[in-house]
Amino acid sequence: MGGCRMKIQSLTQEKISKFEKRNLEIFRLYSEEEMTLESIGEKYNLTKQRVWQIVQRCLEGQGDYYSKHR
């Protein structure tokens, strides 16, 4: 887990802001618009597995992908 924490700390605030917006939109599309993981992945050029990881992390943080790292 230490490696993951270091990677997140190395992100600039600008990148975190960009990813926060993207991840929140992915979470919203999945939970509210009921889009499939595959269709969200196509929209954002991500694998459906990566979309699933983002959704799960947002669920753990009540919509906040970075909740464990704040």
Secondary structure, 3 states (H helix, E strand, C coil): CHHHHHHHHCCCHHHHHHHHHHHHHHHHHHHCCCCCHHHHHHHHCCCHHHHHHHHHHHHHCCCCCCHHHC
